[in-house]
Amino acid sequence: MTTQDAVDQLAASVFARHCTSRGILEDVAGKWGVLALAALNGGTYRFNALRRRVDGVSEKMLAQTLQALERDGLVRRDVQATIPPRVEYSLTPFGATVAGKVVELVELIQDEVDRRNVG
């Protein structure tokens, strides 16, 4: 088997309609998924603080995004038994790895935009 064949075999699953990794990729790569992961890469946030950090996201979209990322094993939701209940969101080890890659992509794009605007 050639190296290209091995790469094609690995990559083929994400291109398959029913592959589990495809669903996770869709959740991560969506606009709000990218921004939520990048924000959570900076630490633990309560819902409203995260909503302020991800400017422009509606409460409904952020809730749906966090639920999807939690279901995918990227985000941890910690409910503390206080009155009122305190809910905090953070990254799982898998989420931290993915968020690190997402932040690299975000920084690459921001650097390129900055470079274009300078010249």
C-alpha positions as CSV (number, residue, x, y, z in Angstrom):
1,M,0.0,0.0,0.0
2,T,1.4,3.4,-1.0
3,T,1.4,6.4,1.4
4,Q,-1.3,8.0,-0.7
5,D,-3.4,4.9,-0.5
6,A,-3.1,5.0,3.3
7,V,-4.0,8.7,3.4
8,D,-7.0,8.1,1.1
9,Q,-8.2,5.2,3.3
10,L,-8.0,7.3,6.4
11,A,-9.6,10.4,4.8
12,A,-12.4,8.4,3.1
13,S,-14.3,7.9,6.3
14,V,-14.9,11.6,6.9
15,F,-16.3,11.8,3.3
16,A,-18.7,9.0,4.0
17,R,-22.2,10.3,4.7
18,H,-22.8,8.2,7.9
19,C,-19.3,8.5,9.4
20,T,-19.4,9.7,13.0
21,S,-16.3,11.9,12.5
22,R,-18.2,13.8,9.8
23,G,-20.8,15.0,12.3
24,I,-18.2,16.1,14.8
25,L,-16.4,17.9,12.1
26,E,-19.6,19.7,11.1
27,D,-20.1,20.8,14.7
28,V,-16.5,22.0,15.1
29,A,-16.3,23.7,11.7
30,G,-19.5,25.7,12.0
31,K,-19.2,29.4,12.6
32,W,-20.3,29.2,16.3
33,G,-18.4,25.9,16.9
34,V,-15.1,27.5,15.9
35,L,-15.7,30.6,18.0
36,A,-16.9,28.7,21.0
37,L,-13.9,26.4,21.0
38,A,-11.5,29.3,20.4
39,A,-13.1,31.2,23.3
40,L,-13.1,28.1,25.6
41,N,-9.4,27.6,24.8
42,G,-8.8,30.6,27.1
43,G,-10.4,28.9,30.1
44,T,-13.6,28.1,31.8
45,Y,-16.7,30.3,31.2
46,R,-20.2,30.6,32.5
47,F,-22.8,30.7,29.8
48,N,-23.4,34.5,29.8
49,A,-19.7,35.3,29.9
50,L,-19.1,33.0,27.0
51,R,-22.0,34.6,25.1
52,R,-20.4,38.1,25.7
53,R,-17.1,36.7,24.5
54,V,-18.6,35.3,21.3
55,D,-20.1,38.6,20.2
56,G,-23.2,38.2,18.0
57,V,-24.2,34.7,18.9
58,S,-27.8,34.3,20.1
59,E,-28.6,32.6,23.3
60,K,-30.4,29.8,21.4
61,M,-27.5,29.2,19.0
62,L,-24.9,29.2,21.7
63,A,-26.9,26.7,23.7
64,Q,-27.3,24.4,20.7
65,T,-23.6,24.7,19.8
66,L,-22.5,23.9,23.4
67,Q,-24.9,20.9,23.5
68,A,-23.5,19.6,20.2
69,L,-19.9,20.1,21.3
70,E,-20.7,18.4,24.7
71,R,-22.4,15.5,22.9
72,D,-19.2,15.2,20.7
73,G,-17.0,15.0,23.7
74,L,-15.3,18.3,23.2
75,V,-16.9,20.4,25.9
76,R,-17.6,19.7,29.6
77,R,-20.7,21.2,31.3
78,D,-20.2,21.4,35.0
79,V,-23.4,22.2,37.1
80,Q,-22.7,23.3,40.6
81,A,-25.4,22.8,43.2
82,T,-25.7,26.3,44.4
83,I,-28.8,28.6,44.5
84,P,-29.1,29.6,41.7
85,P,-27.3,26.8,40.0
86,R,-23.9,27.7,38.6
87,V,-23.1,26.2,35.2
88,E,-19.6,26.4,33.8
89,Y,-18.2,25.2,30.4
90,S,-14.7,24.0,29.8
91,L,-12.9,21.9,27.3
92,T,-12.3,18.2,27.6
93,P,-8.8,16.9,26.8
94,F,-10.0,16.1,23.3
95,G,-11.7,19.5,23.1
96,A,-8.4,21.2,24.1
97,T,-6.5,19.4,21.3
98,V,-9.1,20.4,18.7
99,A,-9.4,24.0,20.1
100,G,-5.6,24.3,19.8
101,K,-5.8,23.5,16.1
102,V,-8.8,25.8,15.7
103,V,-6.9,28.7,17.3
104,E,-4.0,28.1,15.0
105,L,-6.4,28.4,12.0
106,V,-8.0,31.5,13.5
107,E,-4.5,33.1,14.1
108,L,-3.4,32.2,10.5
109,I,-6.4,33.9,9.1
110,Q,-6.1,37.0,11.3
111,D,-2.4,37.3,10.5
112,E,-3.2,37.2,6.8
113,V,-6.0,39.8,7.0
114,D,-3.7,42.0,9.0
115,R,-0.9,41.6,6.5
116,R,-3.2,42.5,3.6
117,N,-4.5,45.6,5.4
118,V,-1.0,46.9,6.1
119,G,0.2,46.7,2.5
